[in-house]
Amino acid sequence: MTNTLHYGDNLHVLREHVKDESVDLIYLDPPFNSNANYNILFKSPDGHDSDAQIEAFEDTWHWNASAEAAFDEVMRSGNTAAFELLRSMRAFLGDNDMMAYLAMMAVRLIELDL
């Protein structure tokens, strides 16, 4: 898989498109909940800057179907300590943006099989 660029949620891409034994290191440095939208900027065919752009990523978390799915995945993971912590946080915080962030990060942390 050389010279391949994947666009999407890193957890999905790694699970579906990258073999475990082919990865030595993954470095991520996203902004994480910066409450900003990030755009892809285009250049004209001759390489000059262009005003053309599209939204690539909204870095704001919301409790929605994706957050609920992440919460459910932690529940089904078998990692009872992680699920109890996440369940307790949800009982305390409710279904809101902060809880969405915690659920989405928790499913990634348990993926590491710590």
VEXLOLO-300514 format. One record per residue: residue number from 1; x negated, y, z of N, C-alpha, C, O in turn; residue in one letter. Coordinates in pm, 1 decimal. Example, Ala and Ser with C-alpha at 12.3 -4.5 7.8 and 13.67 -1.06 7.14 Angstrom:
+------+----------+----------+----------+----------+----------+----------+----------+----------+----------+----------+----------+----------+------+
! resi !     n_px !     n_py !     n_pz !    ca_px !    ca_py !    ca_pz !     c_px !     c_py !     c_pz !     o_px !     o_py !     o_pz ! resn !
+------+----------+----------+----------+----------+----------+----------+----------+----------+----------+----------+----------+----------+------+
!    1 !  -1319.0 !   -569.0 !    780.0 !  -1230.0 !   -450.0 !    780.0 !  -1320.0 !   -330.0 !    780.0 !  -1423.6 !   -331.9 !    846.5 !    A !
!    2 !  -1285.0 !   -225.0 !    708.0 !  -1367.0 !   -106.0 !    714.0 !  -1290.0 !      3.0 !    787.0 !  -1340.9 !    113.8 !    803.9 !    S !
+------+----------+----------+----------+----------+----------+----------+----------+----------+----------+----------+----------+----------+------+
//
This chain:
+------+----------+----------+----------+----------+----------+----------+----------+----------+----------+----------+----------+----------+------+
! resi !     n_px !     n_py !     n_pz !    ca_px !    ca_py !    ca_pz !     c_px !     c_py !     c_pz !     o_px !     o_py !     o_pz ! resn !
+------+----------+----------+----------+----------+----------+----------+----------+----------+----------+----------+----------+----------+------+
!    1 !    -82.5 !   -116.9 !      0.0 !      0.0 !      0.0 !      0.0 !    -88.4 !    125.2 !      0.0 !    -70.2 !    211.6 !     85.8 !    M !
!    2 !   -176.7 !    136.9 !    -86.8 !   -260.9 !    255.2 !    -92.2 !   -192.0 !    364.2 !   -172.5 !   -114.3 !    337.5 !   -264.2 !    T !
!    3 !   -222.4 !    486.0 !   -135.9 !   -169.8 !    602.8 !   -207.0 !    -17.9 !    604.6 !   -215.3 !     38.9 !    635.8 !   -319.9 !    N !
!    4 !     47.0 !    571.2 !   -105.8 !    192.8 !    572.7 !   -100.2 !    236.9 !    673.8 !      5.1 !    189.1 !    671.6 !    118.5 !    T !
!    5 !    326.5 !    760.5 !    -32.9 !    382.9 !    857.1 !     60.1 !    527.3 !    817.4 !     87.0 !    607.8 !    804.5 !     -5.2 !    L !
!    6 !    558.5 !    798.3 !    213.6 !    695.1 !    765.6 !    253.4 !    757.2 !    888.5 !    316.6 !    691.1 !    960.8 !    391.2 !    H !
!    7 !    882.6 !    911.9 !    287.2 !    956.6 !   1023.5 !    345.6 !   1069.3 !    964.2 !    427.6 !   1151.4 !    888.6 !    375.6 !    Y !
!    8 !   1073.7 !    997.8 !    554.6 !   1182.4 !    948.6 !    637.1 !   1141.0 !    935.5 !    781.7 !   1032.0 !    977.1 !    821.0 !    G !
!    9 !   1228.3 !    878.0 !    859.3 !   1204.3 !    854.3 !   1000.7 !   1087.3 !    756.7 !   1013.9 !   1088.6 !    648.9 !    954.4 !    D !
!   10 !    986.6 !    794.9 !   1092.0 !    866.9 !    711.5 !   1100.9 !    896.1 !    571.4 !   1153.0 !    833.8 !    475.6 !   1107.2 !    N !
!   11 !    987.5 !    556.4 !   1246.0 !   1018.6 !    424.6 !   1300.0 !   1075.9 !    334.4 !   1191.6 !   1035.2 !    219.0 !   1178.6 !    L !
!   12 !   1168.9 !    386.0 !   1114.7 !   1227.8 !    307.8 !   1005.5 !   1122.5 !    273.0 !    900.4 !   1114.2 !    158.3 !    856.5 !    H !
!   13 !   1043.1 !    370.3 !    860.4 !    941.2 !    346.4 !    757.0 !    842.3 !    240.6 !    802.8 !    809.9 !    149.4 !    726.7 !    V !
!   14 !    793.8 !    251.1 !    925.5 !    697.3 !    153.6 !    974.3 !    758.0 !     14.1 !    984.4 !    693.0 !    -84.4 !    949.7 !    L !
!   15 !    881.3 !      5.3 !   1031.3 !    945.4 !   -125.8 !   1043.5 !    973.6 !   -189.2 !    907.3 !    953.7 !   -309.4 !    889.3 !    R !
!   16 !   1019.1 !   -109.9 !    812.8 !   1066.6 !   -164.3 !    685.7 !    961.8 !   -170.9 !    574.5 !    975.3 !   -251.8 !    482.8 !    E !
!   17 !    858.8 !    -88.2 !    580.7 !    770.2 !    -75.7 !    465.2 !    622.6 !   -100.7 !    494.5 !    542.1 !   -104.3 !    401.4 !    H !
!   18 !    584.8 !   -118.1 !    620.1 !    443.3 !   -133.0 !    653.6 !    425.5 !   -259.2 !    738.0 !    490.2 !   -274.9 !    841.5 !    V !
!   19 !    338.8 !   -347.8 !    693.8 !    310.9 !   -469.9 !    769.2 !    229.8 !   -435.6 !    893.6 !    136.6 !   -355.5 !    887.1 !    K !
!   20 !    265.3 !   -496.3 !   1006.9 !    196.2 !   -469.4 !   1133.2 !     45.5 !   -486.1 !   1120.5 !    -31.0 !   -401.4 !   1166.8 !    D !
!   21 !      3.4 !   -594.2 !   1058.5 !   -139.9 !   -623.9 !   1051.6 !   -217.0 !   -531.7 !    957.4 !   -339.6 !   -539.5 !    949.6 !    E !
!   22 !   -147.0 !   -445.7 !    886.9 !   -215.6 !   -355.1 !    793.3 !   -246.4 !   -218.9 !    855.4 !   -305.7 !   -133.4 !    789.6 !    S !
!   23 !   -207.6 !   -197.9 !    979.8 !   -224.0 !    -66.9 !   1043.4 !   -325.6 !    -75.7 !   1155.9 !   -312.8 !   -158.0 !   1246.5 !    V !
!   24 !   -425.8 !      9.1 !   1149.1 !   -523.6 !     18.0 !   1257.0 !   -493.9 !    135.6 !   1349.3 !   -517.4 !    128.4 !   1469.9 !    D !
!   25 !   -442.2 !    243.9 !   1291.9 !   -417.7 !    363.8 !   1370.0 !   -308.0 !    445.7 !   1303.4 !   -304.6 !    459.6 !   1181.1 !    L !
!   26 !   -219.7 !    499.1 !   1384.4 !   -118.6 !    593.1 !   1336.3 !   -132.3 !    717.3 !   1421.8 !   -129.5 !    710.2 !   1544.7 !    I !
!   27 !   -146.9 !    830.1 !   1356.7 !   -156.9 !    956.5 !   1428.9 !    -38.6 !   1042.4 !   1389.1 !    -17.5 !   1070.3 !   1271.1 !    Y !
!   28 !     36.9 !   1083.4 !   1486.8 !    151.5 !   1170.4 !   1461.8 !    135.1 !   1296.2 !   1545.2 !     98.4 !   1290.4 !   1662.6 !    L !
!   29 !    162.1 !   1406.9 !   1484.7 !    156.8 !   1532.9 !   1557.1 !    272.3 !   1621.8 !   1511.9 !    251.8 !   1733.8 !   1465.1 !    D !
!   30 !    394.9 !   1569.4 !   1526.8 !    509.0 !   1651.5 !   1484.9 !    541.0 !   1758.9 !   1587.3 !    493.2 !   1753.0 !   1700.6 !    P !
!   31 !    620.2 !   1855.7 !   1549.0 !    654.0 !   1963.9 !   1641.6 !    747.5 !   1922.4 !   1754.4 !    745.2 !   1986.0 !   1859.8 !    P !
!   32 !    829.1 !   1819.6 !   1737.8 !    920.8 !   1770.6 !   1840.4 !   1006.3 !   1876.1 !   1908.2 !    963.3 !   1942.0 !   2002.9 !    F !
!   33 !   1123.8 !   1890.4 !   1859.7 !   1226.3 !   1974.9 !   1919.0 !   1184.4 !   2121.3 !   1926.8 !   1202.1 !   2186.7 !   2029.6 !    N !
!   34 !   1129.9 !   2170.5 !   1819.7 !   1088.2 !   2310.3 !   1814.1 !   1206.1 !   2402.8 !   1783.8 !   1191.8 !   2525.0 !   1784.4 !    S !
!   35 !   1323.5 !   2343.0 !   1757.2 !   1443.2 !   2418.1 !   1717.3 !   1418.0 !   2500.0 !   1591.0 !   1468.4 !   2611.3 !   1575.6 !    N !
!   36 !   1339.0 !   2442.3 !   1501.6 !   1307.7 !   2508.5 !   1375.1 !   1337.8 !   2413.1 !   1260.1 !   1341.6 !   2291.4 !   1278.0 !    A !
!   37 !   1358.8 !   2469.2 !   1144.1 !   1375.2 !   2390.9 !   1022.6 !   1249.8 !   2408.3 !    938.8 !   1195.4 !   2518.2 !    928.8 !    N !
!   38 !   1204.6 !   2299.6 !    879.1 !   1083.1 !   2301.8 !    799.2 !   1117.8 !   2274.3 !    653.8 !   1197.6 !   2185.6 !    623.4 !    Y !
!   39 !   1057.8 !   2350.5 !    565.5 !   1088.7 !   2342.3 !    423.0 !    970.1 !   2290.5 !    343.5 !    854.6 !   2305.1 !    383.5 !    N !
!   40 !   1001.8 !   2229.6 !    229.7 !    901.0 !   2195.1 !    130.5 !    893.2 !   2312.8 !     35.4 !    994.1 !   2353.9 !    -22.0 !    I !
!   41 !    775.7 !   2366.0 !     18.9 !    754.4 !   2478.5 !    -71.3 !    699.7 !   2425.2 !   -203.2 !    614.1 !   2336.8 !   -204.2 !    L !
!   42 !    748.1 !   2478.0 !   -312.0 !    705.1 !   2432.5 !   -443.6 !    616.1 !   2536.3 !   -509.5 !    618.1 !   2654.3 !   -474.6 !    F !
!   43 !    539.0 !   2489.7 !   -604.3 !    456.9 !   2578.6 !   -687.3 !    507.3 !   2569.8 !   -831.2 !    568.1 !   2470.4 !   -871.0 !    K !
!   44 !    481.8 !   2673.1 !   -907.0 !    518.5 !   2672.2 !  -1048.0 !    427.4 !   2573.9 !  -1122.1 !    322.8 !   2535.5 !  -1069.9 !    S !
!   45 !    466.0 !   2533.3 !  -1242.5 !    383.7 !   2437.5 !  -1317.2 !    238.6 !   2482.5 !  -1336.0 !    149.4 !   2398.7 !  -1349.7 !    P !
!   46 !    214.3 !   2612.8 !  -1336.9 !     76.9 !   2660.1 !  -1353.6 !      2.6 !   2673.3 !  -1220.5 !   -110.4 !   2721.9 !  -1217.2 !    D !
!   47 !     66.6 !   2629.6 !  -1109.2 !     -0.3 !   2627.3 !   -980.2 !     19.7 !   2749.3 !   -893.0 !    -31.9 !   2754.0 !   -781.4 !    G !
!   48 !     92.8 !   2847.7 !   -940.7 !    117.3 !   2967.7 !   -861.1 !    231.1 !   2945.2 !   -762.7 !    316.9 !   2859.3 !   -783.4 !    H !
!   49 !    230.6 !   3022.5 !   -656.7 !    336.9 !   3012.7 !   -557.2 !    472.5 !   3040.0 !   -620.9 !    484.7 !   3119.2 !   -714.4 !    D !
!   50 !    573.1 !   2972.8 !   -568.2 !    708.8 !   2987.9 !   -617.4 !    799.6 !   3013.8 !   -497.8 !    766.9 !   2976.7 !   -385.1 !    S !
!   51 !    912.2 !   3076.9 !   -522.4 !   1010.0 !   3097.6 !   -415.6 !   1095.2 !   2972.8 !   -392.0 !   1172.5 !   2967.6 !   -296.4 !    D !
!   52 !   1081.3 !   2872.8 !   -478.5 !   1162.9 !   2751.7 !   -468.8 !   1124.1 !   2671.1 !   -345.4 !   1005.8 !   2649.7 !   -318.7 !    A !
!   53 !   1224.2 !   2626.9 !   -270.9 !   1200.6 !   2543.5 !   -154.1 !   1327.9 !   2469.4 !   -117.1 !   1438.2 !   2511.5 !   -151.8 !    Q !
!   54 !   1311.2 !   2358.9 !    -46.6 !   1425.5 !   2284.1 !      5.5 !   1396.7 !   2250.2 !    151.0 !   1280.8 !   2241.0 !    191.6 !    I !
!   55 !   1501.8 !   2231.9 !    228.4 !   1483.5 !   2194.9 !    367.7 !   1439.4 !   2049.5 !    374.3 !   1503.0 !   1961.7 !    315.9 !    E !
!   56 !   1331.2 !   2024.7 !    444.9 !   1276.6 !   1890.3 !    455.5 !   1310.0 !   1824.9 !    589.0 !   1328.8 !   1703.5 !    596.0 !    A !
!   57 !   1317.1 !   1904.3 !    693.9 !   1331.6 !   1846.1 !    825.9 !   1388.1 !   1948.5 !    921.9 !   1339.5 !   2061.2 !    930.6 !    F !
!   58 !   1491.2 !   1908.0 !    993.5 !   1547.5 !   1991.9 !   1099.4 !   1496.8 !   1936.6 !   1231.3 !   1531.9 !   1824.6 !   1268.4 !    E !
!   59 !   1416.2 !   2011.4 !   1302.0 !   1356.4 !   1965.1 !   1426.2 !   1437.9 !   2011.4 !   1546.8 !   1388.8 !   2083.0 !   1634.2 !    D !
!   60 !   1560.8 !   1969.1 !   1548.5 !   1651.5 !   1996.1 !   1659.2 !   1729.8 !   1867.3 !   1683.6 !   1790.1 !   1812.3 !   1591.4 !    T !
!   61 !   1728.8 !   1820.8 !   1804.7 !   1796.5 !   1695.2 !   1837.0 !   1939.8 !   1721.6 !   1879.1 !   1969.4 !   1821.2 !   1945.1 !    W !
!   62 !   2029.1 !   1630.4 !   1839.8 !   2169.7 !   1638.2 !   1877.5 !   2218.3 !   1499.2 !   1914.4 !   2175.2 !   1399.8 !   1855.9 !    H !
!   63 !   2309.1 !   1492.5 !   2012.7 !   2369.5 !   1362.5 !   2044.4 !   2466.8 !   1331.7 !   1932.1 !   2568.6 !   1399.1 !   1916.1 !    W !
!   64 !   2434.7 !   1229.5 !   1854.9 !   2517.7 !   1189.6 !   1741.5 !   2503.8 !   1038.7 !   1723.1 !   2454.4 !    969.8 !   1812.3 !    N !
!   65 !   2546.2 !    987.7 !   1609.9 !   2541.8 !    843.0 !   1585.6 !   2399.0 !    788.6 !   1591.8 !   2378.2 !    676.8 !   1638.9 !    A !
!   66 !   2300.8 !    865.3 !   1545.4 !   2161.4 !    819.9 !   1549.9 !   2111.3 !    808.4 !   1693.6 !   2042.2 !    712.6 !   1728.2 !    S !
!   67 !   2145.9 !    904.8 !   1775.9 !   2104.8 !    900.1 !   1916.7 !   2174.1 !    784.6 !   1988.5 !   2112.4 !    714.8 !   2069.0 !    A !
!   68 !   2301.2 !    765.1 !   1959.4 !   2375.2 !    653.2 !   2019.1 !   2313.8 !    520.4 !   1976.5 !   2301.4 !    429.2 !   2058.2 !    E !
!   69 !   2275.5 !    508.4 !   1850.0 !   2212.6 !    385.6 !   1800.2 !   2078.1 !    361.6 !   1869.3 !   2044.9 !    247.6 !   1901.8 !    A !
!   70 !   2001.7 !    466.7 !   1891.6 !   1873.8 !    452.5 !   1961.7 !   1897.5 !    406.2 !   2105.0 !   1826.9 !    318.3 !   2154.5 !    A !
!   71 !   1995.6 !    464.6 !   2171.2 !   2030.3 !    424.1 !   2307.4 !   2068.6 !    276.1 !   2309.9 !   2022.8 !    201.1 !   2396.1 !    F !
!   72 !   2152.6 !    234.5 !   2215.2 !   2195.9 !     94.5 !   2207.2 !   2078.4 !      0.5 !   2179.9 !   2074.1 !   -111.4 !   2231.1 !    D !
!   73 !   1984.3 !     46.8 !   2099.7 !   1867.6 !    -36.4 !   2069.9 !   1782.0 !    -56.9 !   2194.0 !   1730.7 !   -166.5 !   2216.4 !    E !
!   74 !   1766.3 !     45.9 !   2273.5 !   1692.5 !     30.8 !   2400.0 !   1767.6 !    -67.1 !   2489.7 !   1705.5 !   -150.0 !   2556.2 !    V !
!   75 !   1900.0 !    -58.4 !   2492.1 !   1981.5 !   -148.5 !   2573.8 !   1959.0 !   -293.6 !   2531.1 !   1946.5 !   -381.8 !   2616.1 !    M !
!   76 !   1953.7 !   -318.8 !   2400.3 !   1939.4 !   -455.4 !   2348.0 !   1793.9 !   -503.2 !   2346.5 !   1768.5 !   -619.9 !   2316.7 !    R !
!   77 !   1699.9 !   -417.1 !   2377.4 !   1557.5 !   -449.6 !   2362.5 !   1507.7 !   -555.3 !   2459.9 !   1407.5 !   -621.7 !   2433.3 !    S !
!   78 !   1575.8 !   -571.4 !   2571.2 !   1525.8 !   -661.4 !   2673.8 !   1434.5 !   -592.1 !   2773.0 !   1394.9 !   -651.8 !   2873.1 !    G !
!   79 !   1401.1 !   -468.1 !   2746.8 !   1318.0 !   -390.3 !   2838.9 !   1412.5 !   -326.3 !   2941.0 !   1456.2 !   -212.3 !   2924.9 !    N !
!   80 !   1442.3 !   -401.8 !   3045.0 !   1543.6 !   -357.1 !   3141.6 !   1501.6 !   -231.3 !   3216.9 !   1585.6 !   -147.1 !   3248.5 !    T !
!   81 !   1372.0 !   -218.0 !   3246.0 !   1325.9 !    -99.0 !   3317.6 !   1348.6 !     26.3 !   3233.1 !   1396.5 !    127.9 !   3283.4 !    A !
!   82 !   1314.0 !     18.7 !   3104.7 !   1333.7 !    134.1 !   3016.2 !   1482.3 !    164.6 !   3001.7 !   1522.2 !    281.1 !   3002.7 !    A !
!   83 !   1564.4 !     60.3 !   2988.3 !   1706.9 !     85.1 !   2972.6 !   1767.5 !    144.1 !   3099.7 !   1848.9 !    236.1 !   3091.4 !    F !
!   84 !   1730.4 !     93.9 !   3215.3 !   1785.1 !    147.9 !   3340.1 !   1748.1 !    294.8 !   3357.5 !   1830.4 !    375.3 !   3401.1 !    E !
!   85 !   1625.4 !    329.2 !   3323.7 !   1583.2 !    468.7 !   3331.9 !   1664.3 !    554.5 !   3234.4 !   1714.1 !    661.0 !   3271.1 !    L !
!   86 !   1677.0 !    507.5 !   3110.1 !   1751.1 !    583.0 !   3010.3 !   1899.3 !    593.8 !   3046.8 !   1960.1 !    699.5 !   3030.1 !    L !
!   87 !   1956.8 !    484.8 !   3096.3 !   2097.3 !    485.8 !   3137.5 !   2120.2 !    584.2 !   3251.5 !   2219.4 !    657.1 !   3252.7 !    R !
!   88 !   2027.8 !    585.9 !   3347.1 !   2038.9 !    678.8 !   3459.7 !   2027.0 !    824.4 !   3412.7 !   2100.2 !    911.9 !   3458.9 !    S !
!   89 !   1934.5 !    848.1 !   3321.4 !   1919.6 !    983.6 !   3267.7 !   2046.5 !   1026.3 !   3195.0 !   2088.6 !   1141.5 !   3205.7 !    M !
!   90 !   2107.8 !    933.6 !   3120.9 !   2232.0 !    966.8 !   3048.8 !   2343.8 !    997.5 !   3147.2 !   2422.7 !   1089.3 !   3124.9 !    R !
!   91 !   2351.1 !    920.6 !   3257.1 !   2453.8 !    946.6 !   3357.9 !   2434.3 !   1085.0 !   3419.0 !   2531.3 !   1154.0 !   3450.3 !    A !
!   92 !   2310.2 !   1124.4 !   3435.6 !   2279.3 !   1254.3 !   3495.3 !   2296.7 !   1368.9 !   3395.6 !   2358.3 !   1470.5 !   3428.0 !    F !
!   93 !   2242.3 !   1352.9 !   3273.7 !   2242.1 !   1461.6 !   3174.9 !   2368.4 !   1468.3 !   3089.3 !   2406.7 !   1575.6 !   3042.5 !    L !
!   94 !   2432.2 !   1354.3 !   3069.2 !   2545.3 !   1349.8 !   2976.0 !   2494.8 !   1336.3 !   2833.2 !   2374.9 !   1320.6 !   2810.2 !    G !
!   95 !   2585.8 !   1342.4 !   2738.3 !   2552.2 !   1329.6 !   2596.5 !   2525.2 !   1468.7 !   2539.6 !   2617.4 !   1539.0 !   2498.0 !    D !
!   96 !   2398.4 !   1506.9 !   2538.3 !   2361.9 !   1640.2 !   2491.5 !   2230.6 !   1633.2 !   2414.0 !   2177.3 !   1524.6 !   2391.6 !    N !
!   97 !   2179.4 !   1746.8 !   2373.8 !   2058.6 !   1751.3 !   2292.4 !   1937.7 !   1691.0 !   2364.0 !   1859.6 !   1618.7 !   2302.2 !    D !
!   98 !   1921.2 !   1719.6 !   2492.8 !   1807.9 !   1664.4 !   2567.7 !   1816.3 !   1512.2 !   2574.5 !   1715.2 !   1443.5 !   2560.3 !    M !
!   99 !   1935.7 !   1460.1 !   2596.0 !   1952.6 !   1315.7 !   2603.7 !   1926.5 !   1252.0 !   2468.2 !   1872.3 !   1141.6 !   2461.4 !    M !
!  100 !   1963.6 !   1318.8 !   2362.0 !   1935.6 !   1268.2 !   2227.3 !   1785.2 !   1254.5 !   2207.7 !   1737.9 !   1153.1 !   2156.4 !    A !
!  101 !   1710.9 !   1355.5 !   2247.9 !   1564.8 !   1351.6 !   2236.7 !   1507.7 !   1234.4 !   2316.6 !   1422.1 !   1161.3 !   2266.8 !    Y !
!  102 !   1554.5 !   1216.3 !   2439.7 !   1503.9 !   1108.3 !   2524.1 !   1534.5 !    971.0 !   2464.5 !   1449.2 !    882.3 !   2467.0 !    L !
!  103 !   1654.5 !    952.8 !   2411.2 !   1690.2 !    824.5 !   2350.2 !   1605.0 !    796.6 !   2226.9 !   1557.3 !    684.7 !   2208.4 !    A !
!  104 !   1585.6 !    897.4 !   2143.0 !   1507.2 !    878.5 !   2021.0 !   1360.3 !    850.8 !   2053.1 !   1295.4 !    774.9 !   1981.1 !    M !
!  105 !   1307.7 !    909.4 !   2157.6 !   1168.5 !    883.5 !   2196.3 !   1155.6 !    748.6 !   2267.8 !   1055.7 !    678.8 !   2250.2 !    M !
!  106 !   1255.2 !    711.8 !   2347.6 !   1248.8 !    585.5 !   2421.1 !   1240.8 !    466.4 !   2326.8 !   1162.4 !    374.3 !   2349.8 !    A !
!  107 !   1320.2 !    467.4 !   2221.8 !   1318.2 !    354.4 !   2128.7 !   1181.6 !    343.6 !   2061.4 !   1139.4 !    233.4 !   2026.1 !    V !
!  108 !   1112.6 !    454.1 !   2043.1 !    978.6 !    451.5 !   1984.8 !    874.4 !    401.9 !   2085.8 !    781.1 !    330.4 !   2049.3 !    R !
!  109 !    890.9 !    439.7 !   2210.7 !    796.5 !    395.0 !   2313.7 !    804.0 !    244.5 !   2336.5 !    700.6 !    179.0 !   2350.2 !    L !
!  110 !    924.0 !    189.3 !   2340.7 !    934.1 !     45.2 !   2362.4 !    887.6 !    -32.6 !   2240.6 !    853.2 !   -150.2 !   2252.6 !    I !
!  111 !    885.6 !     29.6 !   2124.9 !    833.9 !    -34.5 !   2004.2 !    686.0 !    -68.4 !   2021.4 !    636.4 !   -164.0 !   1961.9 !    E !
!  112 !    616.5 !      9.7 !   2102.5 !    473.8 !    -12.8 !   2124.1 !    446.9 !   -140.3 !   2203.2 !    333.2 !   -186.9 !   2209.7 !    L !
!  113 !    552.7 !   -197.3 !   2263.8 !    541.1 !   -319.6 !   2341.6 !    438.1 !   -303.4 !   2453.4 !    344.5 !   -382.2 !   2467.3 !    D !
!  114 !    459.3 !   -198.0 !   2532.3 !    365.4 !   -168.2 !   2641.1 !    375.0 !   -269.5 !   2752.4 !    302.9 !   -259.2 !   2851.7 !    L !
+------+----------+----------+----------+----------+----------+----------+----------+----------+----------+----------+----------+----------+------+
//
